[in-house]
Amino acid sequence: MKKLLFFPFLFLALLFSACSSCSKQEKPADDFDVPTEFEQKLTEHDTSEVKELVEVFVNHLRNERYYEAAGMLYKLEHLGDRTTPVEYDNDDIERFVNVHKMFVVEDYAIDYMRFRESRENEVCINIILRKGKDGQKDITTKFFLNPIHLNNQWYLVADDTPSGTNTIVPAEKRDSMKKVYKDSQRVPVKE
């Protein structure tokens, strides 16, 4: 009988030690909010240049100038361990135009711009496909661009993958990025 009582106590002891060791494990530090060296070197000029590129691109879509919009985009060409932005070829342009002709862009807003590294940046654009009427919500979609800084020039990359665009901002942090971006766009009122 004593042997039978030993096993439940052994089980409970092992379970307790396993649970206590789990609580002591530290989670890896999330360095997403720590500015990178690349971020620290950016200037206001870089931000305004990317914003202007995005605005011109989306305005082309709004005005149904699909070929002009596609002509602004680059894709990443992987050469060994390096990636290089290359202009869309004719097939890429036709694919882009055929897809985007199906959607009418009524309006848009930049939700946020997030810079991390020369090849890892993100602009989230809220595209309004149809404005809501009679108190209904707008019909919207998100469009992500990956601006790349190379040789002192910015390139807009649409990273189309079979699973969708690869984003750098985790989904749970997008609302905070949106707030940071909106706060940065406010112009201080002079008294």
KEVEXLO-416939 format. One line per field, with one value per residue: residue number from 1; residue in three letters; x, y, z of N, C-alpha, C in turn. Coordinates in steps of 0.001 Angstrom, whole numbers, plus 524288, in hexadecimal, padded with zeros to 5 digits. Layout:
! residues N
pos: (NUM, ...)
code: (ALA, ...)
n.east: (X, ...)
n.north: (Y, ...)
n.up: (Z, ...)
ca.east: (X, ...)
ca.north: (Y, ...)
ca.up: (Z, ...)
c.east: (X, ...)
c.north: (Y, ...)
c.up: (Z, ...)
END
This chain:
! residues 191
pos: (1, 2, 3, 4, 5, 6, 7, 8, 9, 10, 11, 12, 13, 14, 15, 16, 17, 18, 19, 20, 21, 22, 23, 24, 25, 26, 27, 28, 29, 30, 31, 32, 33, 34, 35, 36, 37, 38, 39, 40, 41, 42, 43, 44, 45, 46, 47, 48, 49, 50, 51, 52, 53, 54, 55, 56, 57, 58, 59, 60, 61, 62, 63, 64, 65, 66, 67, 68, 69, 70, 71, 72, 73, 74, 75, 76, 77, 78, 79, 80, 81, 82, 83, 84, 85, 86, 87, 88, 89, 90, 91, 92, 93, 94, 95, 96, 97, 98, 99, 100, 101, 102, 103, 104, 105, 106, 107, 108, 109, 110, 111, 112, 113, 114, 115, 116, 117, 118, 119, 120, 121, 122, 123, 124, 125, 126, 127, 128, 129, 130, 131, 132, 133, 134, 135, 136, 137, 138, 139, 140, 141, 142, 143, 144, 145, 146, 147, 148, 149, 150, 151, 152, 153, 154, 155, 156, 157, 158, 159, 160, 161, 162, 163, 164, 165, 166, 167, 168, 169, 170, 171, 172, 173, 174, 175, 176, 177, 178, 179, 180, 181, 182, 183, 184, 185, 186, 187, 188, 189, 190, 191)
code: (MET, LYS, LYS, LEU, LEU, PHE, PHE, PRO, PHE, LEU, PHE, LEU, ALA, LEU, LEU, PHE, SER, ALA, CYS, SER, SER, CYS, SER, LYS, GLN, GLU, LYS, PRO, ALA, ASP, ASP, PHE, ASP, VAL, PRO, THR, GLU, PHE, GLU, GLN, LYS, LEU, THR, GLU, HIS, ASP, THR, SER, GLU, VAL, LYS, GLU, LEU, VAL, GLU, VAL, PHE, VAL, ASN, HIS, LEU, ARG, ASN, GLU, ARG, TYR, TYR, GLU, ALA, ALA, GLY, MET, LEU, TYR, LYS, LEU, GLU, HIS, LEU, GLY, ASP, ARG, THR, THR, PRO, VAL, GLU, TYR, ASP, ASN, ASP, ASP, ILE, GLU, ARG, PHE, VAL, ASN, VAL, HIS, LYS, MET, PHE, VAL, VAL, GLU, ASP, TYR, ALA, ILE, ASP, TYR, MET, ARG, PHE, ARG, GLU, SER, ARG, GLU, ASN, GLU, VAL, CYS, ILE, ASN, ILE, ILE, LEU, ARG, LYS, GLY, LYS, ASP, GLY, GLN, LYS, ASP, ILE, THR, THR, LYS, PHE, PHE, LEU, ASN, PRO, ILE, HIS, LEU, ASN, ASN, GLN, TRP, TYR, LEU, VAL, ALA, ASP, ASP, THR, PRO, SER, GLY, THR, ASN, THR, ILE, VAL, PRO, ALA, GLU, LYS, ARG, ASP, SER, MET, LYS, LYS, VAL, TYR, LYS, ASP, SER, GLN, ARG, VAL, PRO, VAL, LYS, GLU)
n.east: (80330, 807C6, 80E8B, 807AC, 803CF, 80CA3, 80E7D, 80666, 8098D, 813A2, 81151, 80BAD, 813A9, 81AE2, 81495, 812EE, 81D42, 81F56, 81804, 81B2A, 824FF, 82237, 81D8E, 825FE, 82BA2, 8305D, 82A82, 82E8B, 8348D, 82D4A, 83125, 82CA3, 828D2, 83197, 839BC, 84071, 84DA5, 84D36, 84360, 84565, 84BF0, 845B1, 83F5D, 83672, 834A6, 8358A, 82C8D, 8249D, 826A7, 8245E, 819D9, 815DB, 817DC, 8111A, 8076E, 806C5, 806A2, 7FD1C, 7F5FD, 7F6B3, 7F1B5, 7E7B4, 7E479, 7E38B, 7EC77, 7F298, 7FB52, 8030C, 803AF, 80727, 810A6, 81683, 8196A, 821B0, 827C7, 82D53, 83943, 83FBC, 84C94, 854CA, 858C7, 8556A, 84C00, 84605, 83F6C, 837B1, 83213, 8247F, 8217D, 81BA9, 81407, 8121F, 80E0F, 804DA, 7FF63, 7FE15, 7F803, 7EEF2, 7EAC3, 7E924, 7E24F, 7D8B6, 7D5B9, 7D0B9, 7D659, 7D236, 7D5A2, 7E040, 7E8D7, 7F4C4, 7F7FA, 800AA, 80EA6, 819B8, 826B3, 831D9, 83B0E, 843E6, 83F6C, 83682, 82BA1, 81F26, 81306, 80659, 7FA7B, 7EDD5, 7E427, 7D910, 7CEDD, 7C45D, 7BCB6, 7B551, 7A777, 79C3C, 79E83, 7A3CE, 7AF79, 7BBD3, 7C06C, 7CBBE, 7D95D, 7E62F, 7F2C3, 7FF99, 80C36, 819D2, 8232B, 82FEB, 83CD1, 84727, 8538A, 8527C, 84841, 83A5D, 8321C, 825FB, 8210E, 818EB, 8166C, 81259, 80E05, 80AE6, 8054C, 801BC, 80510, 8115A, 81288, 8188F, 815A0, 8105E, 80379, 7FE39, 802B7, 80002, 7F7EA, 7FC6D, 804B4, 7FF46, 7FB0D, 80441, 8080A, 7FFD1, 80065, 80A2F, 80835, 80270, 801B8, 807D3, 800A6, 80259, 80369)
n.north: (7FB58, 804AC, 80634, 80887, 8124C, 81820, 81A2E, 821A1, 82A43, 82BCC, 82E73, 837DA, 83DDC, 83E7C, 843C0, 84D42, 8512B, 85242, 859D2, 86250, 8645F, 867B8, 87159, 8773D, 878E5, 8825F, 88AE8, 88D2C, 89968, 8A394, 8AA2A, 8B0A6, 8BAAF, 8C043, 8C990, 8C780, 8C80B, 8CB98, 8D096, 8D8E0, 8DEFC, 8E320, 8EE07, 8F8F9, 8FB52, 8F1A2, 8EC6E, 8F311, 8F1E2, 8E744, 8E75D, 8EE14, 8E826, 8DFAC, 8E4D5, 8E8BC, 8DF3E, 8DA81, 8E20A, 8E106, 8D750, 8DA3B, 8E0CB, 8DA34, 8D800, 8CEAA, 8CA15, 8D19C, 8D156, 8C6F0, 8C7E7, 8CCF0, 8C5A8, 8BBE4, 8AF54, 8A58A, 8A008, 894A2, 89256, 88988, 88B88, 8958F, 89FA6, 8A6BB, 8B1E6, 8B15E, 8B67F, 8B4C5, 8AB0B, 8A93E, 8A146, 8A18C, 8ABA8, 8AAE7, 8A35C, 8A8BA, 8B16B, 8AC66, 8A807, 8B0EB, 8B707, 8B32B, 8B77A, 8C2F0, 8CE3F, 8D6A6, 8DD3D, 8DF4E, 8DCE3, 8DE70, 8D54B, 8D2E4, 8D4C1, 8CD4C, 8CC6A, 8C44F, 8BEB3, 8C005, 8B9CD, 8B63E, 8BB1B, 8C143, 8C537, 8C776, 8C820, 8CCB5, 8C993, 8CF06, 8C952, 8CAB8, 8D4F2, 8D564, 8D645, 8DCCD, 8DB6B, 8D216, 8CA4A, 8CD0D, 8C5BA, 8BF31, 8BC15, 8B71C, 8BB06, 8B7C8, 8BCE9, 8BBA2, 8C3A3, 8C571, 8C90E, 8CC5B, 8CF2A, 8D9F3, 8DBEA, 8DA58, 8CF7E, 8CA34, 8BE94, 8B44A, 8A9E3, 89F85, 8938D, 885C2, 88406, 88D9F, 89B0B, 89CB1, 8A198, 8AAA9, 8AEE1, 8A9C7, 8A479, 8A6D1, 8B014, 8B7CA, 8BF40, 8C5D5, 8C9BC, 8CF47, 8D754, 8DC55, 8DFE4, 8E6AC, 8EE15, 8F235, 8F7A7, 9000D, 90DA7, 916B3, 9203C, 92D87, 93783)
n.up: (80000, 802EB, 7FABC, 7F2A4, 7F59F, 7F491, 7E9CB, 7E654, 7EC68, 7E8A6, 7DE42, 7DFD8, 7E437, 7DBEA, 7D49D, 7D9E4, 7DA64, 7CFCA, 7CCD2, 7D2FE, 7CED0, 7C4E9, 7C6B6, 7C975, 7C09D, 7B810, 7AF06, 7A1DD, 79F10, 7992E, 78EE4, 787F2, 7899A, 78B7B, 78602, 77A0B, 774DE, 76A96, 76A91, 77163, 76B82, 763E6, 75DC9, 75E4D, 75420, 74F04, 752AC, 74EB5, 74415, 74227, 744F1, 73D45, 7341F, 735FD, 73644, 72BE8, 7268B, 72A5A, 7273E, 71C70, 71B9E, 71F47, 7175A, 70F37, 70970, 70721, 70259, 703E5, 70EBF, 7103B, 70B50, 712AD, 719B9, 71F75, 71FE8, 7281F, 7251A, 72738, 7295A, 72C35, 738D5, 73919, 73695, 72C6D, 727C6, 71C70, 710C3, 70D88, 70448, 6F75A, 6F884, 70364, 70438, 6FE14, 703DE, 70D5A, 709EA, 705FE, 70F2C, 7159B, 70FEE, 71243, 71B7D, 720AD, 7253D, 72E39, 7361D, 73F37, 74A0D, 75099, 7597C, 75FDE, 76009, 760B6, 763BA, 76360, 75F9E, 7549A, 74CF1, 75196, 753D7, 755B5, 75086, 753A5, 74D88, 74DF6, 74607, 74096, 73B0E, 7391F, 73D6D, 7490C, 749D7, 74F1E, 759F1, 759E3, 75AA9, 7545E, 7495C, 749C5, 7476F, 74A38, 745FE, 74420, 7432E, 740A9, 742D1, 73E10, 740CB, 7396A, 7349E, 736D3, 73394, 7335A, 73182, 72DAB, 7318D, 72E98, 7350D, 730C2, 7343F, 733FF, 73D24, 73FE9, 74303, 748F0, 75539, 75E1C, 7678A, 772B9, 773C7, 77D2B, 7801D, 77949, 77AF5, 78275, 77CA3, 7752F, 77B52, 77EBA, 77517, 771E0, 779FC, 777C1, 76ECE, 7715A, 771AC, 779A7, 780B2, 77FAE, 788DE)
ca.east: (80000, 80B3B, 810A6, 80396, 80372, 8116D, 80E26, 803A1, 80CC0, 817D6, 80EE2, 80A9A, 818A6, 81CDF, 8112D, 81404, 82266, 81EEF, 8151E, 81E36, 8293C, 81FEB, 81C89, 82AF0, 82DF4, 82F5A, 8292B, 8328F, 83363, 82B06, 8341D, 829ED, 82821, 836BB, 83B61, 84519, 85184, 84B1E, 83F31, 847A8, 84E82, 841DF, 83E09, 83119, 8348D, 83470, 82708, 82153, 82784, 8214F, 8144F, 81492, 817A8, 80C4A, 802F2, 80696, 80505, 7F78A, 7F2F5, 7F65B, 7ED83, 7E2B0, 7E321, 7E37C, 7F14A, 7F4D4, 8008B, 8069B, 80474, 80A73, 815DB, 81949, 81A8B, 8262B, 8277B, 8327A, 83BE6, 84356, 85184, 857BB, 856FA, 853EE, 84751, 8466D, 83A87, 837AD, 82D07, 820C5, 821C6, 8168C, 8105A, 810B4, 80AB3, 7FFB4, 7FCE0, 7FC8E, 7F3C4, 7EA3A, 7E897, 7E771, 7DDDC, 7D3F0, 7D489, 7D0A6, 7D850, 7CF9C, 7D8DF, 7E424, 7EBB3, 7F943, 7F74A, 805A9, 81387, 81D67, 82BE5, 83519, 8401E, 843AD, 83BFB, 83224, 82864, 819BA, 80EFC, 8011B, 7F6C8, 7E85E, 7E19E, 7D360, 7CCB9, 7BF57, 7BB2F, 7B05D, 7A319, 79814, 7A089, 7A6A4, 7B528, 7BE80, 7C2A0, 7D158, 7DD3A, 7EB76, 7F6B5, 804B8, 810C5, 81ED2, 82703, 83553, 84098, 84BDF, 85690, 85012, 84343, 83625, 82F37, 8213E, 820D8, 8142E, 81873, 80E10, 80F6D, 80631, 80247, 80095, 8099B, 81443, 81299, 81C73, 81324, 80CD5, 7FDF8, 7FC9E, 8051E, 7FE79, 7F4E9, 7FFF6, 807A5, 7FBAD, 7FABD, 8094E, 8084A, 7FC24, 80283, 80E9A, 8064C, 7FFD7, 804E5, 806E7, 7FDEC, 80566, 80027)
ca.north: (80000, 80928, 806FC, 80AF5, 817D7, 81A9F, 81C02, 826A8, 82E75, 82CB9, 83135, 83D41, 84091, 83FA8, 847BC, 85230, 8532A, 853DB, 85EC2, 8669A, 865C8, 86A98, 876C6, 879F9, 87A02, 887AF, 88B6C, 89033, 89F06, 8A54F, 8AECC, 8B349, 8C037, 8C2B9, 8CB7C, 8C52E, 8CBDD, 8CDD9, 8D43E, 8DD7B, 8E22D, 8E56D, 8F37E, 8FA5F, 8FB21, 8EC39, 8EB68, 8F5E5, 8EFA4, 8E26C, 8E8D6, 8F037, 8E3B9, 8DCBD, 8E800, 8E8C5, 8D9F3, 8D9A6, 8E59A, 8DE72, 8D372, 8DD0B, 8E324, 8D5E7, 8D7ED, 8C9D7, 8C930, 8D536, 8CF38, 8C247, 8C9AF, 8CED8, 8C14D, 8B87B, 8AA58, 8A40E, 89BB8, 89234, 890B9, 8873B, 88D7C, 89B16, 8A0D5, 8ABA5, 8B356, 8B1BE, 8B861, 8B0E3, 8A9E6, 8A9BD, 89D97, 8A3A6, 8B03C, 8A919, 8A0C9, 8ACE2, 8B478, 8A92C, 8A786, 8B5E7, 8B928, 8B126, 8BA67, 8C8A2, 8D0C9, 8DBAF, 8E084, 8DC48, 8DF75, 8DB73, 8D3D6, 8D3C0, 8D38A, 8CB2D, 8CB99, 8C0E8, 8BDE9, 8C20C, 8B67E, 8B472, 8BF83, 8BFF8, 8C93E, 8C523, 8CBD5, 8CB2D, 8CAF4, 8CF31, 8C793, 8CD51, 8D7D1, 8D3BF, 8D9F3, 8DC51, 8D974, 8CD2C, 8CAD0, 8CCC1, 8C0B2, 8C051, 8B7EB, 8B8F4, 8BA32, 8B873, 8BDB7, 8BB0F, 8C741, 8C3BE, 8CD43, 8CA30, 8D323, 8DF0F, 8DC6F, 8D718, 8CC64, 8C7C3, 8B906, 8B168, 8A49B, 89BD8, 88E19, 88280, 88463, 89319, 89E5A, 89C03, 8A685, 8AAA8, 8B060, 8A5AB, 8A625, 8A900, 8B53C, 8BB6E, 8C3A3, 8C989, 8CC59, 8D301, 8DBCE, 8DF0C, 8E29E, 8EB1C, 8F212, 8F4C1, 8FAD9, 904C0, 9126C, 9198E, 92532, 931E7, 93B3F)
ca.up: (80000, 8032C, 7F57C, 7EF7B, 7F711, 7F2F4, 7E463, 7E5D1, 7EE9D, 7E4E9, 7D9DD, 7E180, 7E4E7, 7D6B6, 7D252, 7DC86, 7D8C7, 7CA49, 7CC8E, 7D538, 7CB40, 7C08B, 7C828, 7CA0A, 7BB88, 7B641, 7A97F, 79F1A, 79EBA, 79443, 78D6C, 783A9, 78AD9, 78C00, 780D7, 777B0, 77318, 765C5, 76C16, 773DF, 76785, 76054, 75EA8, 75CD7, 74E6F, 74D87, 753C1, 74AF9, 73EE8, 741E2, 74509, 7381F, 7307E, 73716, 734A0, 7262A, 72507, 72B6B, 723E8, 71754, 71C03, 71FC5, 71251, 70B73, 70661, 70939, 70039, 7068D, 71406, 70FBF, 709C8, 71749, 71D39, 71EBE, 722A9, 72A11, 72270, 72AEC, 726FD, 73080, 73DE6, 7387E, 73397, 72993, 7253E, 716B8, 70ED0, 70BA4, 6FEAE, 6F4D4, 6FAE4, 70889, 70364, 6FC54, 7084D, 710F3, 70791, 705CD, 71473, 717D4, 70CFC, 714A3, 7203D, 72033, 729F3, 72F04, 7397C, 7420F, 74E3F, 75263, 75EF7, 7626C, 75D5A, 7648E, 76198, 766A4, 75D13, 74F41, 749C9, 754CD, 7555C, 7546D, 75064, 75395, 74B43, 74E5E, 7411A, 740E1, 73615, 7388D, 7421D, 74B4F, 7495B, 752FB, 75EDE, 75957, 75AA6, 74F56, 747E0, 74971, 7475E, 74B79, 741FA, 74685, 73FCF, 74342, 7409E, 73EC0, 7400D, 73710, 731C9, 737F6, 730D8, 7355C, 72DB0, 72FC7, 73050, 73007, 735EA, 72FEE, 7350F, 733CB, 741FF, 740FD, 743C7, 74DCF, 75815, 7624E, 76C69, 7748E, 773A7, 78238, 780F2, 77520, 77D0A, 784FA, 77879, 772CC, 77ED8, 77E7B, 77011, 771F1, 77D6F, 7753A, 76A74, 77363, 771A5, 77E80, 78028, 781B7, 78BC6)
c.east: (80365, 80D83, 80CAF, 80309, 80845, 810FD, 80AF9, 806CB, 81150, 815D8, 80DE2, 80FA5, 81B02, 819B8, 8124F, 8193F, 82253, 81C34, 81850, 822BF, 8272F, 81F34, 8218E, 82D75, 82C81, 82E1E, 82D7C, 830DE, 83152, 82DBB, 8318A, 8297C, 82D44, 83883, 84063, 848E3, 84FA1, 846EC, 8416F, 84A3C, 84AB1, 840CB, 83852, 83076, 83345, 82EA4, 8238D, 82200, 82457, 81B81, 81298, 81439, 8128F, 80788, 80270, 8049E, 7FF21, 7F42A, 7F2A6, 7F1FA, 7E825, 7E0D1, 7E370, 7E80E, 7F489, 7FA5B, 80491, 807BD, 8081C, 81009, 8190E, 81B2C, 81F4D, 824FB, 82CFF, 83487, 84002, 84816, 85501, 8558A, 85560, 84EDE, 847F0, 8411A, 83B37, 83235, 8298E, 821C1, 81C3B, 81278, 80E83, 80CEF, 8053A, 7FCB3, 7FAD7, 7F7D3, 7EEB3, 7E7AE, 7E64B, 7E326, 7D8AF, 7D238, 7D4CF, 7D274, 7D5B0, 7D2FC, 7DCC7, 7E648, 7F05A, 7F868, 7FC53, 80A1F, 81748, 8228E, 82F04, 83AA4, 83F9E, 83FE9, 8374F, 82F22, 822D9, 81659, 809CC, 7FD49, 7F152, 7E59D, 7DBB5, 7D147, 7C76C, 7BDF4, 7B5D8, 7AC3C, 79F14, 799FD, 7A369, 7AC80, 7B73B, 7C031, 7C85C, 7D48C, 7E27A, 7EF15, 7FBF5, 808E2, 815AA, 822B2, 82C8D, 838EE, 845AD, 84E83, 8540E, 84B09, 83F50, 8334E, 82A68, 82106, 81B99, 815D9, 813F8, 8101B, 80A76, 802DE, 800D9, 80599, 80C37, 8148E, 816A4, 81A0F, 80F86, 8073D, 7FC57, 7FEEB, 80346, 7FB68, 7F87A, 80334, 80448, 7FB56, 7FFCD, 809AB, 804AE, 7FE25, 80703, 80CE5, 8038D, 8039E, 803C7, 8045E, 80134, 801BF, 8020C)
c.north: (804F7, 80A56, 809AC, 810C1, 81ADB, 81D03, 8210A, 82B3D, 82FCF, 82FCF, 836F2, 8405F, 8420F, 843FB, 84D0F, 85473, 854F6, 85912, 86346, 8681D, 868BB, 8704A, 879E9, 87B57, 87F80, 8879A, 88E75, 895E3, 8A054, 8AA67, 8B1D9, 8B926, 8C31B, 8C481, 8C8DC, 8C98C, 8CE97, 8D1ED, 8D951, 8E11C, 8E4C7, 8EB0F, 8F45C, 8FA31, 8F59C, 8EAF4, 8EE1C, 8F3BF, 8EAA0, 8E3BA, 8EAE5, 8EBDD, 8E0AD, 8DFBF, 8E82C, 8E378, 8D931, 8DD57, 8E39C, 8DA64, 8D611, 8DF14, 8DF3D, 8D61C, 8D34A, 8C8D4, 8CCC5, 8D349, 8CA89, 8C3CA, 8CBC8, 8CA64, 8BE28, 8B357, 8A8FD, 89F6F, 899A8, 8901E, 88EAB, 88917, 89339, 89B91, 8A62E, 8ACF6, 8B3C7, 8B36D, 8B3D4, 8AFEF, 8AA1D, 8A619, 89F89, 8A839, 8AE85, 8A677, 8A4DA, 8AFDC, 8B157, 8A893, 8ACB0, 8B896, 8B770, 8B44A, 8C03B, 8CAE5, 8D61A, 8DF6B, 8DCFD, 8DF83, 8DC02, 8DA53, 8D4B9, 8D2B1, 8D1B9, 8CA02, 8C842, 8C073, 8BFC4, 8BEE4, 8B471, 8B918, 8BE53, 8C4DF, 8C662, 8C951, 8C99C, 8CD2C, 8CAC5, 8CDE8, 8CA0F, 8CFE8, 8D5EB, 8D7F8, 8D8CF, 8D9C0, 8D446, 8CE3E, 8CAA4, 8C728, 8C1B4, 8BB53, 8BA56, 8B796, 8BB62, 8B91B, 8BD3F, 8BED7, 8C56E, 8C852, 8CAE7, 8CE74, 8D88B, 8E005, 8D8AE, 8D47B, 8CA25, 8C222, 8B6EA, 8ABBC, 8A0B6, 89650, 88AE2, 882E6, 889FF, 89616, 89D10, 8A14B, 8A62C, 8AC1F, 8ABF1, 8A7C7, 8A8C5, 8AE63, 8B94C, 8C013, 8C7A2, 8CC70, 8D07E, 8D7F3, 8DEFD, 8E239, 8E75C, 8EF7B, 8F4FF, 8F865, 8FFCE, 90946, 91556, 91EDD, 92977, 935C4, 940BF)
c.up: (80000, 7FDC3, 7F1FF, 7F0B4, 7F532, 7ED7F, 7E3C7, 7E803, 7EB06, 7E03F, 7DB36, 7E22A, 7DFA4, 7D418, 7D4B2, 7DAC0, 7D314, 7C9D3, 7CEB7, 7D1B1, 7C689, 7C1E0, 7C8A3, 7C4DB, 7B9D3, 7B073, 7A6C9, 79E9F, 79950, 792C7, 78904, 784A9, 78BA7, 78698, 77EFA, 77628, 76E25, 766FD, 76E3B, 76FF0, 763C6, 761BD, 75D33, 756E9, 74C87, 74E44, 74FCD, 74573, 73E32, 741BB, 73FB4, 73402, 7311D, 73535, 72EB3, 7243D, 725C1, 7282B, 71E4C, 71762, 71C3E, 71A81, 70DD0, 7079F, 7084A, 70744, 702C2, 70C14, 713D8, 70E55, 70E50, 71AC9, 71B97, 7217A, 72457, 72705, 72633, 72805, 72B58, 735A6, 73DAA, 7356E, 7312D, 7274B, 71F58, 71503, 70D39, 705DE, 6FC6F, 6F737, 70037, 707F7, 701C0, 700BF, 70C2E, 70EE4, 7078D, 70B26, 7164A, 714BA, 70F5A, 71967, 71F3A, 7256B, 72A67, 7322D, 73C42, 74689, 74F94, 75826, 76205, 75E9C, 7619A, 761D8, 76565, 76473, 75770, 74BD9, 74CD7, 756EE, 7539C, 7547F, 74FF2, 751BD, 74BD6, 74976, 741E0, 73B73, 734FF, 73DB9, 743F3, 74ABF, 74D8E, 75804, 75E88, 75932, 75512, 74E4D, 746BC, 748D7, 748BF, 746FD, 74481, 74254, 7431D, 740BB, 741F6, 73D80, 73E29, 733DD, 73226, 734F2, 7334B, 730D5, 73062, 72DE6, 73227, 7305B, 73585, 73083, 734B0, 738B7, 7435A, 741E0, 748F9, 7507B, 75C69, 76787, 76E13, 774F0, 778BC, 78342, 77D01, 77725, 77F9E, 780E7, 775D6, 77622, 77EAC, 7796C, 7700A, 7756D, 77ADC, 770D2, 76C4B, 7736F, 776AC, 77D79, 782A5, 78456, 78B0E)
END
